[in-house]
Structure formats: structure tokens, C-alpha cells
Amino acid sequence: MNFNIRGAVIHNITGNSTNQLEATIVDAIQSGEEKILPGLGVLLEVFWNNASEQQKHELLDVLENGVKK
């Protein structure tokens, strides 16, 4: 069975407002369910593909500091 997770996630969030996107991310993280991780990965991919170099470096700094703890 082939399921296009990327396409499904993009379809589900297309047209969402900033508040809706934030709620989606917060809900996914708070649920703690492993099955949600691919969807968060798609959101990270969207960010990465649309971010400036400065935004990418800022994200990498936050991630680096977050995994040092």
C-alpha cells in the first residue's frame, strides 16, 4: 500500500491561518504519538524550502541547543 503522507499533509493544511498552523503543531507535539512525526517532518520540509538562509541558521541553532540538554 502506497500512501503519500507529504501530499496528504499539504492538502490538510493548505489555506490554514497562522493560528491554525500553530494549533496543528502544538497538538501534534502534545499528543506525543509517534505516528504524527512524519507530518511534522513535512512541515519542517515546507519551512526549509521557503526559509531564508538566516532563518535556516536560526533554526539549526535552536535545534543544536535543544539537543544539547
mmCIF file of the N, C-alpha and C atoms, coordinates in Angstrom:
data_MODEL
# 
_entry.id   MODEL 
# 
loop_
_atom_site.group_PDB 
_atom_site.id 
_atom_site.type_symbol 
_atom_site.label_atom_id 
_atom_site.label_alt_id 
_atom_site.label_comp_id 
_atom_site.label_asym_id 
_atom_site.label_entity_id 
_atom_site.label_seq_id 
_atom_site.pdbx_PDB_ins_code 
_atom_site.Cartn_x 
_atom_site.Cartn_y 
_atom_site.Cartn_z 
_atom_site.occupancy 
_atom_site.B_iso_or_equiv 
_atom_site.pdbx_formal_charge 
_atom_site.auth_seq_id 
_atom_site.auth_comp_id 
_atom_site.auth_asym_id 
_atom_site.auth_atom_id 
_atom_site.pdbx_PDB_model_num 
ATOM 1   N N  . MET A 1 1  ? 0.846  -1.182 0.000  1.00 0.00 ? 1  MET A N  1 
ATOM 2   C CA . MET A 1 1  ? 0.000  0.000  0.000  1.00 0.00 ? 1  MET A CA 1 
ATOM 3   C C  . MET A 1 1  ? 0.889  1.241  0.000  1.00 0.00 ? 1  MET A C  1 
ATOM 4   N N  . ASN A 1 2  ? 0.659  2.119  -0.929 1.00 0.00 ? 2  ASN A N  1 
ATOM 5   C CA . ASN A 1 2  ? 1.401  3.370  -1.024 1.00 0.00 ? 2  ASN A CA 1 
ATOM 6   C C  . ASN A 1 2  ? 0.517  4.516  -0.564 1.00 0.00 ? 2  ASN A C  1 
ATOM 7   N N  . PHE A 1 3  ? 0.973  5.257  0.419  1.00 0.00 ? 3  PHE A N  1 
ATOM 8   C CA . PHE A 1 3  ? 0.221  6.400  0.915  1.00 0.00 ? 3  PHE A CA 1 
ATOM 9   C C  . PHE A 1 3  ? 1.134  7.612  0.873  1.00 0.00 ? 3  PHE A C  1 
ATOM 10  N N  . ASN A 1 4  ? 0.702  8.652  0.215  1.00 0.00 ? 4  ASN A N  1 
ATOM 11  C CA . ASN A 1 4  ? 1.508  9.858  0.063  1.00 0.00 ? 4  ASN A CA 1 
ATOM 12  C C  . ASN A 1 4  ? 1.280  10.776 1.264  1.00 0.00 ? 4  ASN A C  1 
ATOM 13  N N  . ILE A 1 5  ? 2.110  10.588 2.286  1.00 0.00 ? 5  ILE A N  1 
ATOM 14  C CA . ILE A 1 5  ? 1.979  11.390 3.509  1.00 0.00 ? 5  ILE A CA 1 
ATOM 15  C C  . ILE A 1 5  ? 2.197  12.863 3.211  1.00 0.00 ? 5  ILE A C  1 
ATOM 16  N N  . ARG A 1 6  ? 3.223  13.156 2.439  1.00 0.00 ? 6  ARG A N  1 
ATOM 17  C CA . ARG A 1 6  ? 3.535  14.551 2.112  1.00 0.00 ? 6  ARG A CA 1 
ATOM 18  C C  . ARG A 1 6  ? 2.315  15.230 1.482  1.00 0.00 ? 6  ARG A C  1 
ATOM 19  N N  . GLY A 1 7  ? 1.746  14.598 0.478  1.00 0.00 ? 7  GLY A N  1 
ATOM 20  C CA . GLY A 1 7  ? 0.588  15.175 -0.208 1.00 0.00 ? 7  GLY A CA 1 
ATOM 21  C C  . GLY A 1 7  ? -0.611 15.334 0.704  1.00 0.00 ? 7  GLY A C  1 
ATOM 22  N N  . ALA A 1 8  ? -0.839 14.341 1.557  1.00 0.00 ? 8  ALA A N  1 
ATOM 23  C CA . ALA A 1 8  ? -1.978 14.400 2.479  1.00 0.00 ? 8  ALA A CA 1 
ATOM 24  C C  . ALA A 1 8  ? -1.819 15.541 3.481  1.00 0.00 ? 8  ALA A C  1 
ATOM 25  N N  . VAL A 1 9  ? -0.619 15.691 4.025  1.00 0.00 ? 9  VAL A N  1 
ATOM 26  C CA . VAL A 1 9  ? -0.382 16.766 4.996  1.00 0.00 ? 9  VAL A CA 1 
ATOM 27  C C  . VAL A 1 9  ? -0.555 18.125 4.330  1.00 0.00 ? 9  VAL A C  1 
ATOM 28  N N  . ILE A 1 10 ? 0.053  18.294 3.172  1.00 0.00 ? 10 ILE A N  1 
ATOM 29  C CA . ILE A 1 10 ? -0.064 19.569 2.456  1.00 0.00 ? 10 ILE A CA 1 
ATOM 30  C C  . ILE A 1 10 ? -1.527 19.865 2.140  1.00 0.00 ? 10 ILE A C  1 
ATOM 31  N N  . HIS A 1 11 ? -2.258 18.866 1.695  1.00 0.00 ? 11 HIS A N  1 
ATOM 32  C CA . HIS A 1 11 ? -3.686 19.049 1.389  1.00 0.00 ? 11 HIS A CA 1 
ATOM 33  C C  . HIS A 1 11 ? -4.453 19.499 2.639  1.00 0.00 ? 11 HIS A C  1 
ATOM 34  N N  . ASN A 1 12 ? -4.149 18.876 3.777  1.00 0.00 ? 12 ASN A N  1 
ATOM 35  C CA . ASN A 1 12 ? -4.879 19.176 5.014  1.00 0.00 ? 12 ASN A CA 1 
ATOM 36  C C  . ASN A 1 12 ? -4.583 20.557 5.589  1.00 0.00 ? 12 ASN A C  1 
ATOM 37  N N  . ILE A 1 13 ? -3.424 21.122 5.277  1.00 0.00 ? 13 ILE A N  1 
ATOM 38  C CA . ILE A 1 13 ? -3.084 22.424 5.867  1.00 0.00 ? 13 ILE A CA 1 
ATOM 39  C C  . ILE A 1 13 ? -3.151 23.577 4.875  1.00 0.00 ? 13 ILE A C  1 
ATOM 40  N N  . THR A 1 14 ? -3.379 23.274 3.611  1.00 0.00 ? 14 THR A N  1 
ATOM 41  C CA . THR A 1 14 ? -3.452 24.334 2.605  1.00 0.00 ? 14 THR A CA 1 
ATOM 42  C C  . THR A 1 14 ? -4.553 25.322 2.973  1.00 0.00 ? 14 THR A C  1 
ATOM 43  N N  . GLY A 1 15 ? -4.199 26.586 3.005  1.00 0.00 ? 15 GLY A N  1 
ATOM 44  C CA . GLY A 1 15 ? -5.162 27.635 3.324  1.00 0.00 ? 15 GLY A CA 1 
ATOM 45  C C  . GLY A 1 15 ? -5.318 27.912 4.807  1.00 0.00 ? 15 GLY A C  1 
ATOM 46  N N  . ASN A 1 16 ? -4.609 27.172 5.651  1.00 0.00 ? 16 ASN A N  1 
ATOM 47  C CA . ASN A 1 16 ? -4.715 27.398 7.091  1.00 0.00 ? 16 ASN A CA 1 
ATOM 48  C C  . ASN A 1 16 ? -4.086 28.733 7.484  1.00 0.00 ? 16 ASN A C  1 
ATOM 49  N N  . SER A 1 17 ? -4.662 29.350 8.495  1.00 0.00 ? 17 SER A N  1 
ATOM 50  C CA . SER A 1 17 ? -4.113 30.594 9.038  1.00 0.00 ? 17 SER A CA 1 
ATOM 51  C C  . SER A 1 17 ? -2.923 30.273 9.938  1.00 0.00 ? 17 SER A C  1 
ATOM 52  N N  . THR A 1 18 ? -2.219 31.307 10.345 1.00 0.00 ? 18 THR A N  1 
ATOM 53  C CA . THR A 1 18 ? -1.099 31.144 11.272 1.00 0.00 ? 18 THR A CA 1 
ATOM 54  C C  . THR A 1 18 ? -1.562 30.461 12.554 1.00 0.00 ? 18 THR A C  1 
ATOM 55  N N  . ASN A 1 19 ? -2.703 30.887 13.074 1.00 0.00 ? 19 ASN A N  1 
ATOM 56  C CA . ASN A 1 19 ? -3.227 30.290 14.308 1.00 0.00 ? 19 ASN A CA 1 
ATOM 57  C C  . ASN A 1 19 ? -3.558 28.818 14.124 1.00 0.00 ? 19 ASN A C  1 
ATOM 58  N N  . GLN A 1 20 ? -4.133 28.471 12.980 1.00 0.00 ? 20 GLN A N  1 
ATOM 59  C CA . GLN A 1 20 ? -4.467 27.072 12.714 1.00 0.00 ? 20 GLN A CA 1 
ATOM 60  C C  . GLN A 1 20 ? -3.203 26.224 12.581 1.00 0.00 ? 20 GLN A C  1 
ATOM 61  N N  . LEU A 1 21 ? -2.194 26.765 11.910 1.00 0.00 ? 21 LEU A N  1 
ATOM 62  C CA . LEU A 1 21 ? -0.936 26.029 11.769 1.00 0.00 ? 21 LEU A CA 1 
ATOM 63  C C  . LEU A 1 21 ? -0.283 25.814 13.132 1.00 0.00 ? 21 LEU A C  1 
ATOM 64  N N  . GLU A 1 22 ? -0.288 26.854 13.955 1.00 0.00 ? 22 GLU A N  1 
ATOM 65  C CA . GLU A 1 22 ? 0.280  26.720 15.300 1.00 0.00 ? 22 GLU A CA 1 
ATOM 66  C C  . GLU A 1 22 ? -0.477 25.666 16.097 1.00 0.00 ? 22 GLU A C  1 
ATOM 67  N N  . ALA A 1 23 ? -1.792 25.696 16.035 1.00 0.00 ? 23 ALA A N  1 
ATOM 68  C CA . ALA A 1 23 ? -2.601 24.714 16.760 1.00 0.00 ? 23 ALA A CA 1 
ATOM 69  C C  . ALA A 1 23 ? -2.298 23.295 16.286 1.00 0.00 ? 23 ALA A C  1 
ATOM 70  N N  . THR A 1 24 ? -2.108 23.129 14.994 1.00 0.00 ? 24 THR A N  1 
ATOM 71  C CA . THR A 1 24 ? -1.769 21.816 14.443 1.00 0.00 ? 24 THR A CA 1 
ATOM 72  C C  . THR A 1 24 ? -0.444 21.326 15.000 1.00 0.00 ? 24 THR A C  1 
ATOM 73  N N  . ILE A 1 25 ? 0.550  22.202 15.015 1.00 0.00 ? 25 ILE A N  1 
ATOM 74  C CA . ILE A 1 25 ? 1.883  21.832 15.506 1.00 0.00 ? 25 ILE A CA 1 
ATOM 75  C C  . ILE A 1 25 ? 1.842  21.520 17.000 1.00 0.00 ? 25 ILE A C  1 
ATOM 76  N N  . VAL A 1 26 ? 1.212  22.389 17.779 1.00 0.00 ? 26 VAL A N  1 
ATOM 77  C CA . VAL A 1 26 ? 1.137  22.196 19.227 1.00 0.00 ? 26 VAL A CA 1 
ATOM 78  C C  . VAL A 1 26 ? 0.390  20.905 19.550 1.00 0.00 ? 26 VAL A C  1 
ATOM 79  N N  . ASP A 1 27 ? -0.719 20.668 18.881 1.00 0.00 ? 27 ASP A N  1 
ATOM 80  C CA . ASP A 1 27 ? -1.498 19.451 19.110 1.00 0.00 ? 27 ASP A CA 1 
ATOM 81  C C  . ASP A 1 27 ? -0.675 18.207 18.783 1.00 0.00 ? 27 ASP A C  1 
ATOM 82  N N  . ALA A 1 28 ? 0.047  18.257 17.673 1.00 0.00 ? 28 ALA A N  1 
ATOM 83  C CA . ALA A 1 28 ? 0.864  17.109 17.274 1.00 0.00 ? 28 ALA A CA 1 
ATOM 84  C C  . ALA A 1 28 ? 1.949  16.821 18.309 1.00 0.00 ? 28 ALA A C  1 
ATOM 85  N N  . ILE A 1 29 ? 2.586  17.856 18.809 1.00 0.00 ? 29 ILE A N  1 
ATOM 86  C CA . ILE A 1 29 ? 3.655  17.673 19.790 1.00 0.00 ? 29 ILE A CA 1 
ATOM 87  C C  . ILE A 1 29 ? 3.091  17.197 21.123 1.00 0.00 ? 29 ILE A C  1 
ATOM 88  N N  . GLN A 1 30 ? 1.991  17.807 21.563 1.00 0.00 ? 30 GLN A N  1 
ATOM 89  C CA . GLN A 1 30 ? 1.412  17.441 22.853 1.00 0.00 ? 30 GLN A CA 1 
ATOM 90  C C  . GLN A 1 30 ? 0.838  16.031 22.862 1.00 0.00 ? 30 GLN A C  1 
ATOM 91  N N  . SER A 1 31 ? 0.403  15.550 21.708 1.00 0.00 ? 31 SER A N  1 
ATOM 92  C CA . SER A 1 31 ? -0.165 14.202 21.662 1.00 0.00 ? 31 SER A CA 1 
ATOM 93  C C  . SER A 1 31 ? 0.903  13.156 21.941 1.00 0.00 ? 31 SER A C  1 
ATOM 94  N N  . GLY A 1 32 ? 2.141  13.454 21.561 1.00 0.00 ? 32 GLY A N  1 
ATOM 95  C CA . GLY A 1 32 ? 3.238  12.532 21.812 1.00 0.00 ? 32 GLY A CA 1 
ATOM 96  C C  . GLY A 1 32 ? 3.178  11.246 21.008 1.00 0.00 ? 32 GLY A C  1 
ATOM 97  N N  . GLU A 1 33 ? 2.306  11.195 20.028 1.00 0.00 ? 33 GLU A N  1 
ATOM 98  C CA . GLU A 1 33 ? 2.148  9.974  19.237 1.00 0.00 ? 33 GLU A CA 1 
ATOM 99  C C  . GLU A 1 33 ? 3.205  9.903  18.137 1.00 0.00 ? 33 GLU A C  1 
ATOM 100 N N  . GLU A 1 34 ? 3.851  8.758  18.038 1.00 0.00 ? 34 GLU A N  1 
ATOM 101 C CA . GLU A 1 34 ? 4.893  8.553  17.032 1.00 0.00 ? 34 GLU A CA 1 
ATOM 102 C C  . GLU A 1 34 ? 4.352  8.696  15.614 1.00 0.00 ? 34 GLU A C  1 
ATOM 103 N N  . LYS A 1 35 ? 3.095  8.331  15.408 1.00 0.00 ? 35 LYS A N  1 
ATOM 104 C CA . LYS A 1 35 ? 2.533  8.368  14.052 1.00 0.00 ? 35 LYS A CA 1 
ATOM 105 C C  . LYS A 1 35 ? 2.404  9.794  13.516 1.00 0.00 ? 35 LYS A C  1 
ATOM 106 N N  . ILE A 1 36 ? 2.524  10.787 14.385 1.00 0.00 ? 36 ILE A N  1 
ATOM 107 C CA . ILE A 1 36 ? 2.419  12.189 13.987 1.00 0.00 ? 36 ILE A CA 1 
ATOM 108 C C  . ILE A 1 36 ? 3.753  12.720 13.453 1.00 0.00 ? 36 ILE A C  1 
ATOM 109 N N  . LEU A 1 37 ? 4.845  12.063 13.770 1.00 0.00 ? 37 LEU A N  1 
ATOM 110 C CA . LEU A 1 37 ? 6.173  12.569 13.411 1.00 0.00 ? 37 LEU A CA 1 
ATOM 111 C C  . LEU A 1 37 ? 6.366  12.806 11.913 1.00 0.00 ? 37 LEU A C  1 
ATOM 112 N N  . PRO A 1 38 ? 5.888  11.933 11.037 1.00 0.00 ? 38 PRO A N  1 
ATOM 113 C CA . PRO A 1 38 ? 6.061  12.229 9.604  1.00 0.00 ? 38 PRO A CA 1 
ATOM 114 C C  . PRO A 1 38 ? 5.387  13.536 9.180  1.00 0.00 ? 38 PRO A C  1 
ATOM 115 N N  . GLY A 1 39 ? 4.240  13.845 9.760  1.00 0.00 ? 39 GLY A N  1 
ATOM 116 C CA . GLY A 1 39 ? 3.553  15.093 9.434  1.00 0.00 ? 39 GLY A CA 1 
ATOM 117 C C  . GLY A 1 39 ? 4.350  16.309 9.868  1.00 0.00 ? 39 GLY A C  1 
ATOM 118 N N  . LEU A 1 40 ? 4.968  16.217 11.042 1.00 0.00 ? 40 LEU A N  1 
ATOM 119 C CA . LEU A 1 40 ? 5.825  17.313 11.496 1.00 0.00 ? 40 LEU A CA 1 
ATOM 120 C C  . LEU A 1 40 ? 7.036  17.441 10.585 1.00 0.00 ? 40 LEU A C  1 
ATOM 121 N N  . GLY A 1 41 ? 7.509  16.323 10.091 1.00 0.00 ? 41 GLY A N  1 
ATOM 122 C CA . GLY A 1 41 ? 8.617  16.355 9.139  1.00 0.00 ? 41 GLY A CA 1 
ATOM 123 C C  . GLY A 1 41 ? 8.248  17.075 7.859  1.00 0.00 ? 41 GLY A C  1 
ATOM 124 N N  . VAL A 1 42 ? 7.017  16.885 7.408  1.00 0.00 ? 42 VAL A N  1 
ATOM 125 C CA . VAL A 1 42 ? 6.546  17.589 6.207  1.00 0.00 ? 42 VAL A CA 1 
ATOM 126 C C  . VAL A 1 42 ? 6.511  19.087 6.474  1.00 0.00 ? 42 VAL A C  1 
ATOM 127 N N  . LEU A 1 43 ? 6.046  19.477 7.652  1.00 0.00 ? 43 LEU A N  1 
ATOM 128 C CA . LEU A 1 43 ? 6.019  20.903 7.991  1.00 0.00 ? 43 LEU A CA 1 
ATOM 129 C C  . LEU A 1 43 ? 7.431  21.473 8.050  1.00 0.00 ? 43 LEU A C  1 
ATOM 130 N N  . LEU A 1 44 ? 8.376  20.705 8.582  1.00 0.00 ? 44 LEU A N  1 
ATOM 131 C CA . LEU A 1 44 ? 9.768  21.153 8.600  1.00 0.00 ? 44 LEU A CA 1 
ATOM 132 C C  . LEU A 1 44 ? 10.289 21.307 7.174  1.00 0.00 ? 44 LEU A C  1 
ATOM 133 N N  . GLU A 1 45 ? 9.926  20.383 6.304  1.00 0.00 ? 45 GLU A N  1 
ATOM 134 C CA . GLU A 1 45 ? 10.344 20.468 4.907  1.00 0.00 ? 45 GLU A CA 1 
ATOM 135 C C  . GLU A 1 45 ? 9.788  21.730 4.241  1.00 0.00 ? 45 GLU A C  1 
ATOM 136 N N  . VAL A 1 46 ? 8.529  22.050 4.503  1.00 0.00 ? 46 VAL A N  1 
ATOM 137 C CA . VAL A 1 46 ? 7.921  23.267 3.947  1.00 0.00 ? 46 VAL A CA 1 
ATOM 138 C C  . VAL A 1 46 ? 8.678  24.493 4.448  1.00 0.00 ? 46 VAL A C  1 
ATOM 139 N N  . PHE A 1 47 ? 8.962  24.509 5.749  1.00 0.00 ? 47 PHE A N  1 
ATOM 140 C CA . PHE A 1 47 ? 9.731  25.624 6.307  1.00 0.00 ? 47 PHE A CA 1 
ATOM 141 C C  . PHE A 1 47 ? 11.074 25.748 5.599  1.00 0.00 ? 47 PHE A C  1 
ATOM 142 N N  . TRP A 1 48 ? 11.800 24.645 5.537  1.00 0.00 ? 48 TRP A N  1 
ATOM 143 C CA . TRP A 1 48 ? 13.155 24.651 4.988  1.00 0.00 ? 48 TRP A CA 1 
ATOM 144 C C  . TRP A 1 48 ? 13.167 25.127 3.543  1.00 0.00 ? 48 TRP A C  1 
ATOM 145 N N  . ASN A 1 49 ? 12.195 24.679 2.768  1.00 0.00 ? 49 ASN A N  1 
ATOM 146 C CA . ASN A 1 49 ? 12.142 25.037 1.347  1.00 0.00 ? 49 ASN A CA 1 
ATOM 147 C C  . ASN A 1 49 ? 11.739 26.488 1.107  1.00 0.00 ? 49 ASN A C  1 
ATOM 148 N N  . ASN A 1 50 ? 11.203 27.145 2.130  1.00 0.00 ? 50 ASN A N  1 
ATOM 149 C CA . ASN A 1 50 ? 10.730 28.516 1.965  1.00 0.00 ? 50 ASN A CA 1 
ATOM 150 C C  . ASN A 1 50 ? 11.462 29.525 2.841  1.00 0.00 ? 50 ASN A C  1 
ATOM 151 N N  . ALA A 1 51 ? 12.402 29.061 3.640  1.00 0.00 ? 51 ALA A N  1 
ATOM 152 C CA . ALA A 1 51 ? 13.106 29.931 4.582  1.00 0.00 ? 51 ALA A CA 1 
ATOM 153 C C  . ALA A 1 51 ? 14.320 30.582 3.934  1.00 0.00 ? 51 ALA A C  1 
ATOM 154 N N  . SER A 1 52 ? 14.660 31.738 4.463  1.00 0.00 ? 52 SER A N  1 
ATOM 155 C CA . SER A 1 52 ? 15.907 32.395 4.054  1.00 0.00 ? 52 SER A CA 1 
ATOM 156 C C  . SER A 1 52 ? 17.074 31.652 4.704  1.00 0.00 ? 52 SER A C  1 
ATOM 157 N N  . GLU A 1 53 ? 18.274 31.948 4.250  1.00 0.00 ? 53 GLU A N  1 
ATOM 158 C CA . GLU A 1 53 ? 19.461 31.330 4.854  1.00 0.00 ? 53 GLU A CA 1 
ATOM 159 C C  . GLU A 1 53 ? 19.563 31.699 6.331  1.00 0.00 ? 53 GLU A C  1 
ATOM 160 N N  . GLN A 1 54 ? 19.213 32.928 6.675  1.00 0.00 ? 54 GLN A N  1 
ATOM 161 C CA . GLN A 1 54 ? 19.255 33.355 8.075  1.00 0.00 ? 54 GLN A CA 1 
ATOM 162 C C  . GLN A 1 54 ? 18.264 32.548 8.911  1.00 0.00 ? 54 GLN A C  1 
ATOM 163 N N  . GLN A 1 55 ? 17.052 32.366 8.407  1.00 0.00 ? 55 GLN A N  1 
ATOM 164 C CA . GLN A 1 55 ? 16.053 31.585 9.137  1.00 0.00 ? 55 GLN A CA 1 
ATOM 165 C C  . GLN A 1 55 ? 16.506 30.140 9.320  1.00 0.00 ? 55 GLN A C  1 
ATOM 166 N N  . LYS A 1 56 ? 17.130 29.575 8.299  1.00 0.00 ? 56 LYS A N  1 
ATOM 167 C CA . LYS A 1 56 ? 17.641 28.202 8.405  1.00 0.00 ? 56 LYS A CA 1 
ATOM 168 C C  . LYS A 1 56 ? 18.711 28.108 9.488  1.00 0.00 ? 56 LYS A C  1 
ATOM 169 N N  . HIS A 1 57 ? 19.631 29.068 9.510  1.00 0.00 ? 57 HIS A N  1 
ATOM 170 C CA . HIS A 1 57 ? 20.687 29.062 10.522 1.00 0.00 ? 57 HIS A CA 1 
ATOM 171 C C  . HIS A 1 57 ? 20.109 29.237 11.923 1.00 0.00 ? 57 HIS A C  1 
ATOM 172 N N  . GLU A 1 58 ? 19.088 30.088 12.061 1.00 0.00 ? 58 GLU A N  1 
ATOM 173 C CA . GLU A 1 58 ? 18.441 30.274 13.361 1.00 0.00 ? 58 GLU A CA 1 
ATOM 174 C C  . GLU A 1 58 ? 17.802 28.972 13.824 1.00 0.00 ? 58 GLU A C  1 
ATOM 175 N N  . LEU A 1 59 ? 17.121 28.286 12.919 1.00 0.00 ? 59 LEU A N  1 
ATOM 176 C CA . LEU A 1 59 ? 16.502 27.006 13.260 1.00 0.00 ? 59 LEU A CA 1 
ATOM 177 C C  . LEU A 1 59 ? 17.567 25.998 13.684 1.00 0.00 ? 59 LEU A C  1 
ATOM 178 N N  . LEU A 1 60 ? 18.645 25.928 12.927 1.00 0.00 ? 60 LEU A N  1 
ATOM 179 C CA . LEU A 1 60 ? 19.715 24.988 13.260 1.00 0.00 ? 60 LEU A CA 1 
ATOM 180 C C  . LEU A 1 60 ? 20.328 25.293 14.621 1.00 0.00 ? 60 LEU A C  1 
ATOM 181 N N  . ASP A 1 61 ? 20.480 26.578 14.955 1.00 0.00 ? 61 ASP A N  1 
ATOM 182 C CA . ASP A 1 61 ? 20.994 26.959 16.276 1.00 0.00 ? 61 ASP A CA 1 
ATOM 183 C C  . ASP A 1 61 ? 20.045 26.498 17.380 1.00 0.00 ? 61 ASP A C  1 
ATOM 184 N N  . VAL A 1 62 ? 18.749 26.704 17.176 1.00 0.00 ? 62 VAL A N  1 
ATOM 185 C CA . VAL A 1 62 ? 17.753 26.281 18.167 1.00 0.00 ? 62 VAL A CA 1 
ATOM 186 C C  . VAL A 1 62 ? 17.786 24.764 18.329 1.00 0.00 ? 62 VAL A C  1 
ATOM 187 N N  . LEU A 1 63 ? 17.839 24.046 17.215 1.00 0.00 ? 63 LEU A N  1 
ATOM 188 C CA . LEU A 1 63 ? 17.891 22.584 17.275 1.00 0.00 ? 63 LEU A CA 1 
ATOM 189 C C  . LEU A 1 63 ? 19.157 22.098 17.977 1.00 0.00 ? 63 LEU A C  1 
ATOM 190 N N  . GLU A 1 64 ? 20.287 22.705 17.630 1.00 0.00 ? 64 GLU A N  1 
ATOM 191 C CA . GLU A 1 64 ? 21.550 22.310 18.256 1.00 0.00 ? 64 GLU A CA 1 
ATOM 192 C C  . GLU A 1 64 ? 21.486 22.512 19.767 1.00 0.00 ? 64 GLU A C  1 
ATOM 193 N N  . ASN A 1 65 ? 20.975 23.655 20.194 1.00 0.00 ? 65 ASN A N  1 
ATOM 194 C CA . ASN A 1 65 ? 20.865 23.927 21.630 1.00 0.00 ? 65 ASN A CA 1 
ATOM 195 C C  . ASN A 1 65 ? 19.849 23.011 22.294 1.00 0.00 ? 65 ASN A C  1 
ATOM 196 N N  . GLY A 1 66 ? 18.795 22.677 21.584 1.00 0.00 ? 66 GLY A N  1 
ATOM 197 C CA . GLY A 1 66 ? 17.765 21.809 22.144 1.00 0.00 ? 66 GLY A CA 1 
ATOM 198 C C  . GLY A 1 66 ? 18.228 20.385 22.375 1.00 0.00 ? 66 GLY A C  1 
ATOM 199 N N  . VAL A 1 67 ? 19.117 19.896 21.536 1.00 0.00 ? 67 VAL A N  1 
ATOM 200 C CA . VAL A 1 67 ? 19.583 18.514 21.699 1.00 0.00 ? 67 VAL A CA 1 
ATOM 201 C C  . VAL A 1 67 ? 20.816 18.411 22.589 1.00 0.00 ? 67 VAL A C  1 
ATOM 202 N N  . LYS A 1 68 ? 21.349 19.538 23.033 1.00 0.00 ? 68 LYS A N  1 
ATOM 203 C CA . LYS A 1 68 ? 22.485 19.536 23.959 1.00 0.00 ? 68 LYS A CA 1 
ATOM 204 C C  . LYS A 1 68 ? 22.039 19.256 25.386 1.00 0.00 ? 68 LYS A C  1 
ATOM 205 N N  . LYS A 1 69 ? 20.781 19.504 25.673 1.00 0.00 ? 69 LYS A N  1 
ATOM 206 C CA . LYS A 1 69 ? 20.268 19.408 27.050 1.00 0.00 ? 69 LYS A CA 1 
ATOM 207 C C  . LYS A 1 69 ? 20.345 18.010 27.586 1.00 0.00 ? 69 LYS A C  1 
# 
